[in-house]
């Protein structure tokens, strides 16, 4: 998944982000130069500029920011802990572990809050970090690396914001698929049905359509590309994605496309 940009955003844009954060958190005195250094080449979603302002101030350990973080995000963290662990006797310890992981630098590097890049709401990002911290603590009790441990290891390879972003994209995915699928021609639906539902190769498809195999291959590729392109357009518009998030949307669409076609085309009459 795309992360940070390779070039810095314009200073005017960073200045606007800083002012948005200053307006949202007037009691947190964060120097603009510190904010600019924190932002660096991050591709911030403008609507989360105030969250980035708060994260930067927390990374600098400003007391007012730490208090604001607890007031605005603490409840979300605690709900995630209760959701992830049914053992209420561990909740207080887990609350401390999670907050230290988010806000305190360790031997492994800076605090996780320093890695927040403003591509998802801060409270959602913190909730994902909390869930992973609890799972990590639970995983240490495993005697052998079974399937659960392997799964948790795979989950922790993805960034917290990637997980939030994917959930955000999935909410927009269904409507985008329905709109894009409805715009396909009968011929495009037919070639997709033959490939996805009937699981036919290019040669059988070419014979059924009475065309050369190269023509059948081109039609199949074109139908898939048109569907992905239309869905990407709808998702980008409805989910209000930044440029760096668009690539994630395309990968999500492509990975789930066949399953979506199977569900929908199983109820759609054959157009061919």
N, C-alpha and C positions, 0 to 999 in steps of 0.2 A: 504494500500500500504506500502511496506517495506520502511523504512527510514534509520536511522543510524545503523551502525554495533555495535555489543556489544564489540568488541575488537579493539584496536588501530591498524592501518596499520603499517607495518615495518618502522623504522626510515629512512632507505635508500630510501624508496618510498616517504615519506614526504619530505625528503631532495631534491629529484628530482623534486617534485612539486614546492617547494620553488624556486629552481633555474630556473624552467620554468617561474614562475611568475616574478622573478627578471629580467630575460632576456626580458620579454614582457613589463615590466614597470620599466625601469632603473632609472627613475626619482623619483620613490617611494621607499624610504628607509624604508623597513619593516624588523624588526629583525626576524631571523629565529625562535627564541624561541616563539615569539608572534604568528607566523604563525602556528607552531606546536600545540600550545595551542588552537588556533582557529579551526584547523582541528579536533583535538581530535579523535573521532571514526567515523568521517564522511567517507562515501564510495564515494570518489570523482572519477568522470570520468576523466581520465588523460588529455583528450583534453581540459578540462575546468579548469585546474590547475591555469592558469593565471587569470581567472575570480575569482577564490577563493582567490588568492593573493590580487586582487584589492578589493574584498568584505571585506577581513580582514582589510586591510588598511583603508577602509571607516568606518568600525565599530570602529576603533581606532581614527577616526576623523582626519587623517593625511591630511593636506591641499592639498598636491599634488594629493592624491588619490581622494579627493572630486572633484577636477578639472578634473581629468581623467575620473571619473565616468560620469560627466556631458557631457564631450566631446564625450564619446563613447556610452553612453546609453541614454542621454537626449532626443535625437531626437526620439528614439523608444518610450519613455514614452509619449512624446507630441503627437505622432501619435495615441497612444492608447487612450489618453484623447479626442482627436478630434473625434475618432471613437465612443467612448462611450457616448459623450454628443454633441448634435446638437446645444446647446445654447452657442454661441461663447462668450457671455458676462461672462460666468463662467470659461472660460478656464484658465485665469491667476490664479484665486483662486484655481482651481483644480490642477494646476501645483505645487503650493506651498504645498497643502495638500498632494499630492502624494510624493513629495520629503521629506517632513517631516516624513511621514509614513515609508519611506524606510530608511532614513538616521539618524533620530533623535530618541533617546530613549524617551519613555513616561512613564506615571504612570503604564501602563500595562506591562512594561518590556522593554527589549532592543530593539533597532531599528531592523526592519525586515531584514536589510542587514546582521545582525549577524546570521540569520537563513539560509542564502543561503548555500547550501551544495554541489554545484558543480555537480549536476546530469543533468543539462540543461544549455544552454548558458545564461550568465548573462543578456543580453539584452532581451531575451525572458522571463526570470523570472521576470524582472522588468516590462515588459509590462503587464504580468498577474496581478502583484500586483497593477499596475496602474488602470487596468480595474476594479478590485475589490474595490479599494478605491473610484473610481467614483461611482460605483454602490451602495456602502455603503452610500455615501453622498446623492445619489438620494433616497435611501430607507427611509431615515429619514423623507422624505416629505410625505410618505404614511400615510393616516389617520388610516387605519385598515390593519392588516396583511393578505392581499389577496394572491392570487397565486404567483404574481410576487415577493412579499416579501419573501414568503416561499421558492421559487426557489433560490433567492439570498442567503438566509441563508444556504441552502444546498450547494450551490456552494462554499461559503466561508469556509465550513468545510474541503474542500480539500486543500492541500498545493499548492502554486503557481507552484512549480516544478512538482507536480503530474499532473497538468493540461498540462504543457508543454510536459511532458513525454508522456502522453496519446496521444496528437496530433502527437508527433514524432512516436509513435508506430502505429497509424492508417495509417500513410503514408507507413509503411512497411507491414501492415497487408494484403492488397489486393494481393500483389505479393506472400506473404507467403501462403495465402489460395490457390491461383491458383496452386502453385507448389505442395502443400501437397495433394490437392484434385486430381490432375492428377495422383498421385502415388497410389491412392487407387485401390484395386482390384474391379472387377465388383460385387462380392458378398458383399464387404463392402459398396459399393455405394447403393446396393439394400436394405440392412438392414437399412441404414440411411434414405433412401427415405421412406421406410415403416413407420419409426418412426416419422420423421420430417415433411415430406410432406403429407403423408396419415394419420398421427396422430393416428397410431394404437398402441395398448398396446402389451405387450409381448405375451399374449396368441394368438391373431390373427396373429401376426408375425410368431409365431411358427407353426401355422397351415398352413400358406401360404408357409413357407419354408420346411414344413414336417419334423420338428425336435422337440425335447423335448423343453419345455419352458425354462429350464435352459440353454440349448445350445443356444437358440435364445437370451437370456439375455446376455450371455457371448459374443456372436458375436457382439451385439450392443455396449456393453461397450468397447470391444476391438477395434471396428472401430472408435469410438469417441476418445479413448485414442491415437490411432495411428495418427489420424488427428491432434489432439492437440499437440502431441509430435513433429510431423514433422513441424507443423507451428511454434512452439516455437523455434525449431532449426533454421529455416529460418529467423525468426524475430530477434533472438539474433545475428545471423551472419550479416544480412543486416543492422540492426540498431546499431550494435556495443554496445550492452548493457553490463552494469556491472552486477555483481552477484545479487545485491539488486534490480535491475530493472527487472530481469528475472521473478520474481514472479508477478510483475505488468503486464508483457506481457502475462503470462498464464491466469491471471484473465480477461484481456481484450479479449483474444482469446475465452475463455469459455463463456463469456457474450454475444459475438456477433456470436458465431458459428452457432446457429440455423438459425438466420436471413441470414447469408451468404449461408448456405445450401439451404434455401428456394429460394434465388435469383438464385443460380447457377443450382440447380437440377430442377427448373422449365423449364429450357431450354435444359437439358441434357437428351437424350433418356434413357428409363429404361433399365438398364443392365441385369435385372433379367428375 
